[in-house]
Amino acid sequence: DAGLFASGVEPVTVPAGAYRGTPEVTTIGVANLLLCRPDLPAPIAAALTHVLVRRATRLVPTTALGTQFLDARSLISTGVVPLHSGAVVAYRELHG
C-alpha cells in the first residue's frame, strides 16, 4: 500500500527460522535512514553511498539476515526525504 510506505512503514517478510522454530511471518518494518546535512560535500556522500552498496553484506549481522537488508531498492527508498546529490551520483554510477 502506497500510504504505508509514505509513512515510513512497509511490509517485511521474516523468513522461517529467523528466530528459532518460527515459521515465515509477514510483519511491518520501519526504514532507518542515514541523514546528513545538505552542505556535506557531494564526494563524501558519494563515497559513503559506495561503501553502503558495496559492503552491504558485511554491514548486516548474520543474526539479522532476512530481517534487515541493504540493497539498491532499500537504499534509495527514502520516502519524502530527498537523497543527497552525492548519493544520487553514486546510485547512477552503480545502477544506471
C-alpha positions in Angstrom: 0.0 0.0 0.0 1.5 3.4 -1.0 0.1 5.0 2.1 2.0 2.7 4.3 5.3 3.3 2.5 4.8 7.1 2.6 4.5 6.8 6.3 7.9 5.0 6.5 6.3 1.7 7.3 6.3 -1.2 4.8 5.6 -4.9 4.7 8.5 -7.1 5.6 8.7 -10.9 5.5 10.7 -12.5 8.3 11.9 -15.9 6.8 11.2 -19.2 8.5 13.8 -20.0 11.1 15.0 -16.4 11.5 14.0 -17.0 15.1 14.4 -20.5 16.5 11.4 -22.6 15.5 9.3 -19.9 13.8 7.5 -20.1 10.5 7.7 -17.3 7.9 5.9 -14.3 9.1 4.8 -11.1 7.3 5.0 -8.1 9.5 5.9 -4.4 9.2 9.2 -2.7 9.0 10.4 0.8 9.6 13.2 2.2 7.5 16.3 3.6 9.2 17.8 6.5 7.2 21.3 7.8 7.4 20.9 11.5 7.3 23.4 14.2 6.6 23.5 18.0 6.3 22.7 19.3 2.9 26.1 21.0 2.8 28.1 17.8 3.2 30.4 17.7 0.2 29.0 15.6 -2.6 32.2 13.4 -2.9 31.9 12.4 0.7 28.2 11.5 0.4 29.0 9.6 -2.8 31.9 7.7 -1.1 29.7 6.7 1.8 27.0 5.5 -0.6 29.5 3.4 -2.5 30.6 1.8 0.8 26.9 1.0 1.8 26.2 -0.6 -1.5 29.4 -2.5 -2.0 29.8 -3.7 1.6 26.1 -4.3 2.4 26.6 -7.9 3.2 29.3 -7.2 5.7 27.3 -4.5 7.4 24.3 -6.6 8.3 25.0 -9.0 11.2 24.4 -12.7 10.4 21.7 -12.9 13.1 19.7 -10.2 11.3 19.8 -11.7 7.8 16.4 -11.8 6.3 15.1 -9.1 8.7 17.4 -6.3 7.8 18.7 -5.5 4.3 20.8 -3.1 2.4 20.2 -3.2 -1.3 19.8 -0.8 -4.1 16.0 -0.6 -3.7 16.0 -0.1 0.0 18.8 2.4 -0.1 17.0 4.7 -2.5 13.6 4.2 -0.9 13.7 7.3 1.3 10.0 8.3 1.1 9.7 12.0 1.2 13.3 12.5 2.4 15.4 13.7 -0.6 18.6 11.9 -1.5 21.8 13.9 -1.1 23.1 15.0 -4.5 26.3 12.9 -3.9 24.2 9.8 -3.2 22.3 10.4 -6.4 25.5 10.5 -8.4 26.7 7.3 -6.7 23.5 5.4 -7.4 23.6 6.4 -11.0 27.2 5.2 -11.3 26.3 1.9 -9.6 22.9 1.2 -11.0 22.3 3.4 -14.0 
